[in-house]
């Protein structure tokens, strides 16, 4: 069983920045693909960014150039640096471990 604890969400003005963190329990973090998803009210959960154990990264087209995923294997942690935020980025952001385990989600609200 893997537990994921997300942090870093909050309220930010358009154009602002936030950094999300997801800390994972367990000893196999360094071989797992990690990902961030998001879900806005009334919509399906969508992939935001994914990073493999070898550092291969994929982004949703809507966030390219603004959001950056990274990982620190020594800390069992994956990050999502969010810059130039837009109101349409408002959603609950979820961390995913190896396509199996989910965090509890953290709310990001972009509003003036």
N, C-alpha and C positions, 0 to 999 in steps of 0.2 A: 504494500500500500504506500502510495506517495501522497504527501500533503503539500499543498501549494498555498502560500500566503502572499497576497498582493497588497501593495501600498502605493501611495503617491497620487491618488486621484484628488479631485477637488473642483472648485469653481475658478475659471480663468477668463479673462477678457479676450475677445478675438485678437489674433496676432501674438498672443502670449505663449508661454511654454510650460510644460509639465514633464516630469520624469516618473514613469511607473516602474516599480520593482516587483519581482516575483521570486520568492525564496522557496526552494524545494527541499523536502526531506529526502533521505535515502542516499545510497552510494553510487547510483548509476546515472547521475545527472549528466556527467560529461559525455555519455554516449547517446543521450536522448536528443531528438529534435524537439525544440521548444518553439512555441508560437503564442502570439497575441491575437485574440479575436475581439470583436465588439458587437453589441446588440443595442440598437436604438428601439424605443417603444414602437410596437406595431410592425417591426421588421424581423427578418431572420438573422441569426448570428452569422457574421461574416469574418473571413480571415483578414487580418490587418498586415501581419508580418510573420515570417517563419525563419528560424535559423537552425541549421543542422549541426551535428557534432563537429563536422569538418569546417564549419563557418560559411557554408553556402546559404545565401539569404534571398528571400523572395518578399516582395511587397505588393499590396493591392495598388492598382493604378491610382486610386484616389489619394493615396498618402505618400507616393514617391516624391522624394526631395524635401519632405517635411518631417517625416517620422523615421527614426533610426532604431533598429533592434540590435542588441549586443548581449553578450553573455560573459559571466565570470565564473568559470568552472570551479575555481578554488573556493568560491563562496556559494556554490549551488544556486546562483541567481541569474535571472535574465531581466534585461531592462528594455524599456521603450521610451526613448527620448522623443518628445513631441514638441515641435516648434511650429510657428506660424499657424497656430490652431484656428479653426473655423467653426462657426456654429454647427455645421453639419458633422463635426467630429464628436458632438455630444452623444454619449452612449455609456453603457456599462462595459468595461473592458475586462476580458477574462484571459487568464494565463492557461496554457495547455501544455501538458507534458506527454510527449510521445504519442499524441493523438488519442490518449486514453483518459488521463486525469485532468480535472478542471479545478481552478481556483474558485473562490467565492464571488469574485468580481469586485471591481472598484469603479465608482461613478466618476465620469469626467463630464463636466458641464462647461460649455463655452458660450458665454453670454456677456453682454454689456449691461 
